Amino acid sequence: MKKDRGVFQAFSMIGQFGINMLVPIFLCSFLGLFLDRKFGTSFIVIILFFVGAIAGGYNVFRMARNIYGHQSDLAAYGDKTADTGDIREDDEED
């Protein structure tokens, strides 16, 4: 049975999207809990949760723009690899 590499790449990308979204949320939430306990407040965790959600959403947006923007750039120049989903590492902008 031949393994389809595209399926594994898709699962990997889904995992990266999830990690890029969840890590900032958890870090900001735990920082908010720590600061709330230190200062005796109860609202910092909520503020930092939303800061983490916005940061995670921005991370996912940048990642998707990098992936799909790169493919559309290749298609605009007539490159055949744009349809296969291959991403080259040689010309990253970040």
N, C-alpha and C positions, 0 to 999 in steps of 0.2 A: 504494500500500500504506500503510495507516494504521499509524502507530507506536503501540504500546501503552505508555503512560506508566507503568503499574504495573510492567511488566517492568524498565524502567530504574530505577525507584525500588527495586525488590527487589535488583538488582545493586549499586546504590549502597549500600544498607544492608548487604549482605554485605561489601562493601569496607570500610565503616566498622567493622564488627565485627572484621575482620581487622587493620586498622590499630590499633584500640583495644587489641587483644590483643598485637600484635607489638612496637609501639614501646616500651612499658615493659620488655618482656623484653630487647630489644636494648640499651636504654640501661643497664639494671642489669647486664647481662652485660659490656658494654664497661667500665663503671665497675669491676666486679669484676676484670676482666683488668688494668686499670690499677693498681688497688690491690694485686693479687697481685704484679705486677712491681715495684712501688715498695717493698713490704715484704718481698718474697722468700717469700711464702706461696703456697699452692695450693688454699685452700679458700674464699676470699672470693667467687670467681666463682660457686661452686655455691650459696652462701647467697643472693647477690644475684640469681641466676637465678630461684630460687624466690620471692623477694620480688617480682621483676618479673612472674612468672607470676600470683601472687596479685593484684597490682595490676591487671594486664591483665584478669583474670577479673572483678574487681570493677567495672572500667570497662564491660565488656560487660554485666554484670548491671544496672548502673545505666542504661545506654542502653536495654536491652530493657525494663526496668521502666518507664522514662519513655515509651517508644513504646507498649507494649501496655497499660500501666496507664492512659494517657491515652485510648486507644480504648475501654477498658471503662468508664471514667468517662462518656464521651460516650454510650455505649450505655445506661447506667443512667438517663440523663436523657432518653432517647428521641430523641437526635440521629441523623439519617439519615446523616451523614458518618462515623459510627463504622465502618460496614461498608466504606467505600471506601478507608480507609487514609490519608485526609487528616489531616495533623497541623498544628495551628495553633500559631503561635509566640507568640501574645499572652499566654499564661498559664503560662509556664514557671516552675517552682518553684526551680530551681538557680541 
